[in-house]
Amino acid sequence: MSATPAPPAVDFAAPADLLQAVLELSPVSVVLYKPVQAANGELVDFEFIYLNPAAQLLLQLPARPAGTTYRQHFPRSLENGGLAFHQAAFSTGQITHFEVVYHTGGYDRQCQVAAQRVGEELLVNFTATATDEARPAVEDALRLSQAREQQARLAAERERNLLQALLAQAPVAIGLFQGPDQIVAMANEQLCAMWGYPAEQMLQRPLLEAVPELRGQGFVELIADVARTGEPFVGDTVPAQLRRHGQLTTRFFNFVYQPLYDAAGNLLGVLDIATDVTAQVLDRERVQALNEELSATNEELHAANEELLQTNTELTEAERQLATERERLAQVFAKTPALIALLHGPQHIITYANPAFQQFFGGVPLLGRAFAAALPNAYDQGLGSLLHQVYTTGKTSVGSERPLLLSTEEGGERLAYLDFTYEAYGTTVPEGVFLFAFEVTERVLTRRQRVAYQQLRAVFEQAPVAISILQGPDYQIQVANPFIIDMWGRSAEDLLHKPFFEVLPELRQQGFEGLLAEVRRSGQPYVAQEVETRLWRFGQLETSYVNLSIYPLRNEQSEVAGLILVLTNVSAQLRARQREQEFNEELAVMNEELQSANEELGATNLQLTRTNVDLDNFIYTASHDLKAPITNIEGLLQALQSELPAGQTSEVAYILGLMQDSVDRFKRTIEHLTEVSKLQKEHGQGAASVRLAEVIQNVRLDLAPLIKETNAQLMIEVPAFITLTFSEKNLRSVVYNLLSNALKYRHPDRVPQVRLLSRTQGHHLVLEVQDNGLGLDLARDHELFTMFQRYHTHVEGSGIGLYMVKKIVENAGGRIEVESQLGRGSTFFVYFPR
């Protein structure tokens, strides 16, 4: 059982019926569960919510098996780890994989299972291969078309399903960029995972805003050239810097930028179809995307609206003549294909319903019954609220292509679409509602199929993977896109509408004949990685390695009518993996050497830590033990001065003064050593929330005499709400030392100007202290923060202030930096951790 991070969900703009068709046609079994918890909250089981047809066939369960749980259907799930796998997938929220043998349908089946939590439910898909002898052969014959006028729509539906299956199962990443800003109009799951961002952060945003790390890598320029010239661009093993787990990493891709046009030849955008060749296993499937309905669709909607307005005008005129022509209109209504009904009163009693209306709703009894009671399903789907609104307000309601789910006589359901008008009738106040509608299901489905077919056809032709469709027992090549034509080394004329092994005889002895026959017989897809193939190309037999997928192509009767081949040349990736394996072996040896070096460094760091502790103890002890002798020396000097006669020579007084100055400097040095020792001992003291502006204001008051003496101009740009989690005493020491230094080391030829400002940078709050003073020679920057080092000696100082500032900041996990120019001033940057 393995787990991978869940890729972000993709906002995939596809009609609901298309997504339902994907589930219906998918050869992969898909199951949706909801968790079952014990009274103490423990996750103990999962209840079936939905199974697609492939899962129903495999598990012998209906689409929505009420009350059936995973452990009931798989009683051995505790022993084989199946339940633990589902619990782990739900708890972690990651995509999790698992292999297990299930006994179902009378056979032992080896299952490849993948699961991911979706909200409060668990989505599972799996494929199973029977290990016993097996299933009966499917019928070969096709049913005759029922009506000549339906042939075009059925052919379009087959083509649409075919291209849908191809796009959904292709293991590539697909995106669409539109406009000069390259708006990300579509990005499938593989492309989102490839870029490392969730779909909601990318869709409908310019590419460089959605994926900023692509800036400067040349990709947006390539996309602009493709949009401008109309010429596709194919990239082979192109490096790209992408963000993964918070860091930029280099990955390599095979991709194509292809201009995408509508049926009128207008540019829809630039299609990006890419394969990550850094990883060794291609994505299992790619998700197809349908573009929004284009200008042709808008024109059809406009025409339909005009037609509906015309119809409404005719209905209005008909209602004016209703009083005198009711009987005649009733005869007309009985013959019209439109759905017509009269509803009376607030309960919407059905007083009239023409035959078309009754037939549309399955012939159930209608007359004399309330609409809600006679047609509860339609009422609950929004028709009831519309009727109530028209009746109470008297305002006409007009709808176009409104979906309505109906029950069929066979016990199933069908989705119909209506153009309708609800209009109130009555002399002064509404007495009822007149309902007039046309079923436009055929029009809606035909238009959607035509648009979907055009879009899917464009994607299929422009897909950067090799795809072909084989039909019949001799596997005639019906479709071959440019990539597979190039891979096979023949022309389209040599391949199309000819038997597969007639034009590619060298593949017959390489096992392909058995593979095709088995998929055709069993109806189960075949997927293999890095299959060795030998093809005649340019007069010689070439060896290459491909990822091979063979899928059954079914007709409306679920019979295998053909096969779909999807090939990806992975020869370069195979060679790259071999080189990578050699590199990993070398890297393992280097890691062992680095581990040995790290152990030596750890021992050295431990010894340095002990040495630092000894030094701190020495400084503290030395400063403490020297205080008493220096105090005695000072007392002796004072006693000597008092004992000397008043007429002593000036030379003796000068020497005594020098001795007193030396004693004073020695005492200050002892005090500084004591402060340094305290810094180390106070390193672990508790921090509190401190307002930086208040600390700066208190230091300003302390330095007020010096500020007044120097006529300094102080500019403080620190918001009052800025707070730090820091020792207030230490923060005051930092601000005091930096501000007092800026005033002490001022330039003699100009008024001191000191500016304090704060800003945030990453995980730090930065305090800047700028001055226009003497400046520093940064060629000696290694001495700047060293104890007892001074750059300017004309001003009294100890050379310990900046050392203490650096020590305080670094003990708190921060750092200090400086920028300076001699004669112009300095800027200190203090980085406090947030």
Secondary structure, DSSP 8 states (H G I E B T S, - for coil): -EEE-----------HHHHHHHHHH-SSEEEEEEEEE-TTS-EEEEEEEEE-HHHHHHHT--SS-TT-BHHHH-TTHHHHSHHHHHHHHHHH-SEEEEEEEEEETTEEEEEEEEEEEETTEEEEEEEEEE-SS------------S-GGGHHHHHHHHHHHHHHHHHHH--SEEEEEETTTTEEEEE-HHHHHHHTS-GGGTTTSBHHHHSGGGTTSSHHHHHHHHHHH---EEEEEEEEEEEETTEEEEEEEEEEEEEEE-TTS-EEEEEEEEEE-SSSS--S----------HHHHHHHHHHHHHHHHHHHHHHHHHHTHHHHHHHHHHHHHH-SSEEEEEETTTTEEEEE-HHHHHHTTT---TTSBHHHH-HHHIIIIIHHHHHHHHHH---EEEEEEEEEEE-TTS-EEEEEEEEEEEEE-SSS--EEEEEEEE-HHHHHHHHHHHHHHHHHHHHHH-SSEEEEEETTTTEEEEE-HHHHHHHT--HHHHTTSBHHHH-GGGGGGTHHHHHHHHHHH---EEEEEEEEEEEETTEEEEEEEEEEEEEEE-TTS-EEEEEEEEEE-HHHHHHHHHHHHHHHHHHHHHHHHHHHHHHHHHHHHHHHHHHHHHHHHHHHHHHHHHHHHHHHHHHHHHHHHHS-TT--HHHHHHHHHHHHHHHHHHHHHHHHHHHHHHHHTTT---EEEEHHHHHHHHHHHTHHHHHHHT-EEEEE--TT-EEEE-HHHHHHHHHHHHHHHHHT--TTS--EEEEEEEEETTEEEEEEEE-SS---GGGGGGTTSTT--S--SS---S-HHHHHHHHHHHTT-EEEEEEETTTEEEEEEEEE-
